[in-house]
Structures are given as C-alpha cells and as structure tokens.
Amino acid sequence: MKCHGCGVEIQTKNPDDLGFLPEHIFEKFIGREDEALCQRCFKLKHYGELIPIPINKNFYNQLKSIIHEFKTVLWVIDIIDFEGTFDKDILELVKNKELFLIINKVDLLPKSVSFSELKNWVYNRVKNELDIKKDNIRLISAKKNFGINRMVKILKEKRIEKAIVIGTTNVGKSSLLNNITNVKITTSSFPGTTLGIVKRKILDSDIELYDTPGIETKKRFTDFFDIYTQVEMIPKKTISRKTFKPDVGKVIFVSSLFRFKILSLAKDSLKPIFLIFAPEKIAFHQTKEERVNDLLKNHIGDILFPPYEKEYPLNIEYEKEIISIDEGDELAMPGLGWISVRRGPLNIEVVKPKNIELVIRKPLITPKRGNII
C-alpha cells in the first residue's frame, strides 16, 4: 500500500521513518488503498504541520534514471524565480524531449504585464537553449486556476498519452495536478512534499501524468534556509517593488544574504535609478558602508530578513564580484527576486554566497515609454 500523497510505501513499524501509519489506522484502509495517507501527509493536509523526518532530498539522480521512459515532459517553472527554477541540470535532461514549459504564478506579476509580452519574454529567454515551440509555453496560475483548461486542451489535441511532470521545489507542481487530475494529492508550500513518483490521470481523458519530487538545486538563496523560512519567502501576493536612487558608496541589502555597493554614477554623471522586485517577506535596506558590520552583527532578523529569527546558524562562505548592468537590463538573484535598471549603467560590487550565479537578462517587466520608474 502506498501513500497517495507522497507516493512512499506505507509502513507501521517506525514512527520516525517515512510512510508511517499506526497499525489501527492502516487496517481501516484495507480495501480502499487509493485513499491511504501516511501520518506525515495527513498532518500536512489537515493541519499544515510538516513532521520533520530526515530524508535524502537528492532526487535529481532519481529523475535522471527514469526520464528516459517518457517522451513528453511538463517542466513547471516559477515566473517570479525564473532563473532559480530554469535549472541547467534539469535542462540537460529535457533537451531531446517533447517539452512543455508550464510557467506558473503569473498572477503574482503586476497587472501591467501583458500575457503576450510575457510569453515572448520566456520564448526569447530560452530559445537559444531549447528547441521549443512558442505554443508549448503555457502561462498559468495553479492558485487562481488560470490558463489550465487551455493547457489541458492542448495536451489532448496533441494526443499525449503520458507525461512526466518535473521542476524544482515550490514551483507549484502538486497544486497544478490537484486542479487537473482525478485524485487529490497532498500539497503544501513545504519543499519535498512529494517523495515518490505519483501517477494521476487528467480528468475526462486517458492522459497519464507522473508527478515527481521537487529538485533542490542548492543554487538559490532560499536553499540556505530551513523549510519553514522557505515557506515565508514564497510570494503570496503581487511581488513587491521599491525604487532606489542612491549615492555612490551606498550599500543596499536584499535580505541578509545579498548586498551590493554603488561604485559609480550613471550616464551624464547622474545617480543610477533602479527597482528591486522581491516577495513581500524579503527586506530591502539602504545604508552607509560603515554601518554594514553593525547591521550584520546586531540586526539580522529585524532590519535584515530572512532569516526571521535573530539566532540562526548560517555558516556561509561569501565572495565579492564586480558587475555592470546596462540601462534597461535586469540582474536576477535566484530565490530572491531581481534588480531592474532604469538609469544606468549600474556598476556595483556585490557580496553573495559562493555558488550562487547571478544572471543579467532582458527585462521581464518593461517600463512604459517615457517613464523611468
């Protein structure tokens, strides 16, 4: 008997291991195995409580070993964290597949962003790395049930028989499958909710979808935190934004993990102007360079967050990097958000954890003509 929430084998012996269900509850599911939930998933579904079971979350190798069995792949991407979820390792696994990019959470972008512009942006962003038809890029909101009916219609029209659904943690794969399949599976904002391969069928069709565990890339700022902090960092409403026009030498923090110093003026010897876009639970803070050490020593958890607690063990090795972003371009910070330069170039010295790759890209949100901010 398998848990229909996370896909692991139900067991009744060890409460501290995966798939545990008390014996007397296990007996109640005999004859209706498709309804069985392990204790972990039951508490998660009904109480929002995640039982902290230590598990091996390196699911990439598991995905690598089975993906050859599938011709069609649905890769779910978080538009708010595109660079953190359009993962290069996953990219290598899907290049020769019939691929659909499912771009989730489009409802969290400002309403000024048109869907046609957004689809063009995604297509232009990936076309040099993927051979994909623009119609195979689907914009959805699993939360608001937007774009999902059209996505299903296209899968039916293309006579897809089965597809594997993949993505990094917290992109909304399970929420998407809840909307379109005949069995409700356990979902939450917690990373690692799906622990095995779970097969579902799309409603009113014979198309089989195979849900897989979310991949933890270890390449996002969010990956430095525990699951509870990660939940707080996921945007719940339209992404926040703030405009900056700093003097040379000023330092701007984005959370406690990333900061940058303004190195020079922009064109015509004017101050640079830029916007920072990030989820609502991520702090922006501008300060003088001489205050940086005091902030890091005394204000993590209040002025600088995440983390949201003052006492938090973060043993991180940092590095400095000089970056120049042209006017009109953006600097994406995987797991945090992005910086959009409205008057540039923006010449900065960044301090960031090692192994985090910042990405300069064309703007996701283009300012209206004649309007700097």
C-alpha positions, 0 to 999 in steps of 0.5 A, spaced: 500 500 500 502 506 498 501 513 500 497 517 495 500 523 497 507 522 497 507 516 493 512 512 499 510 505 501 506 505 507 509 502 513 507 501 521 513 499 524 517 506 525 514 512 527 520 516 525 521 513 518 517 515 512 510 512 510 508 511 517 501 509 519 499 506 526 497 499 525 489 501 527 489 506 522 492 502 516 487 496 517 481 501 516 484 502 509 484 495 507 480 495 501 480 502 499 488 503 498 487 509 493 485 513 499 491 511 504 495 517 507 501 516 511 501 520 518 506 525 515 501 527 509 495 527 513 498 532 518 500 536 512 493 536 509 489 537 515 493 541 519 499 544 515 504 541 520 510 538 516 513 532 521 520 533 520 523 526 518 530 526 515 530 524 508 535 524 502 532 530 498 537 528 492 532 526 487 535 529 481 539 522 480 532 519 481 529 523 475 535 522 471 534 514 471 527 514 469 526 520 464 528 516 459 521 512 459 517 518 457 517 522 451 513 528 453 515 532 459 511 538 463 517 542 466 513 547 471 517 553 472 516 559 477 515 566 473 517 570 479 524 565 480 525 564 473 532 563 473 532 559 480 527 554 477 530 554 469 535 549 472 541 547 467 541 540 470 534 539 469 535 542 462 540 537 460 535 532 461 529 535 457 533 537 451 531 531 446 524 531 449 517 533 447 517 539 452 512 543 455 514 549 459 508 550 464 510 557 467 506 558 473 504 564 478 503 569 473 498 572 477 503 574 482 506 579 476 503 586 476 497 587 472 501 591 467 504 585 464 501 583 458 500 575 457 503 576 450 509 580 452 510 575 457 510 569 453 515 572 448 519 574 454 520 566 456 520 564 448 526 569 447 529 567 454 530 560 452 530 559 445 537 559 444 537 553 449 531 549 447 528 547 441 521 549 443 515 551 440 512 558 442 505 554 443 508 549 448 509 555 453 503 555 457 502 561 462 498 559 468 496 560 475 495 553 479 492 558 485 487 562 481 486 556 476 488 560 470 490 558 463 489 550 465 483 548 461 487 551 455 493 547 457 489 541 458 486 542 451 492 542 448 495 536 451 489 532 448 489 535 441 496 533 441 494 526 443 499 525 449 498 519 452 503 520 458 507 525 461 512 526 466 511 532 470 518 535 473 521 542 476 524 544 482 521 545 489 515 550 490 514 551 483 507 549 484 507 542 481 502 538 486 497 544 486 497 544 478 495 536 478 490 537 484 486 542 479 487 537 473 487 530 475 482 525 478 485 524 485 487 529 490 494 529 492 497 532 498 500 539 497 503 544 501 508 550 500 513 545 504 519 543 499 519 535 498 512 534 499 512 529 494 517 523 495 515 518 490 513 518 483 505 519 483 501 517 477 494 521 476 490 521 470 487 528 467 480 528 468 475 526 462 481 523 458 486 517 458 492 522 459 497 519 464 501 524 468 507 522 473 508 527 478 515 527 481 519 530 487 521 537 487 529 538 485 533 542 490 538 545 486 542 548 492 543 554 487 538 559 490 538 563 496 532 560 499 536 553 499 540 556 505 534 556 509 530 551 513 523 549 510 519 553 514 523 560 512 522 557 505 515 557 506 515 565 508 519 567 502 514 564 497 510 570 494 503 570 496 501 576 493 503 581 487 511 581 488 513 587 491 517 593 488 521 599 491 525 604 487 532 606 489 536 612 487 542 612 491 549 615 492 555 612 490 558 608 496 551 606 498 550 599 500 543 596 499 541 589 502 536 584 499 535 580 505 541 578 509 544 574 504 545 579 498 548 586 498 551 590 493 555 597 493 554 603 488 561 604 485 559 609 480 554 614 477 550 613 471 550 616 464 551 624 464 554 623 471 547 622 474 545 617 480 543 610 477 535 609 478 533 602 479 527 597 482 528 591 486 522 586 485 522 581 491 516 577 495 513 581 500 517 577 506 524 579 503 527 586 506 530 591 502 535 596 506 539 602 504 545 604 508 552 607 509 558 602 508 560 603 515 554 601 518 554 594 514 558 590 520 553 593 525 547 591 521 550 584 520 552 583 527 546 586 531 540 586 526 539 580 522 532 578 523 529 585 524 532 590 519 535 584 515 530 578 513 530 572 512 532 569 516 526 571 521 529 569 527 535 573 530 539 566 532 540 562 526 546 558 524 548 560 517 555 558 516 556 561 509 562 562 505 561 569 501 565 572 495 565 579 492 564 580 484 564 586 480 558 587 475 555 592 470 548 592 468 546 596 462 540 601 462 534 597 461 537 590 463 535 586 469 540 582 474 536 576 477 538 573 484 535 566 484 530 565 490 530 572 491 527 576 486 531 581 481 534 588 480 531 592 474 535 598 471 532 604 469 538 609 469 544 606 468 549 603 467 549 600 474 556 598 476 556 595 483 560 590 487 556 585 490 557 580 496 553 573 495 554 566 497 559 562 493 555 558 488 550 562 487 550 565 479 547 571 478 544 572 471 543 579 467 537 578 462 532 582 458 527 585 462 521 581 464 517 587 466 518 593 461 517 600 463 512 604 459 515 609 454 517 615 457 517 613 464 523 611 468 520 608 474 
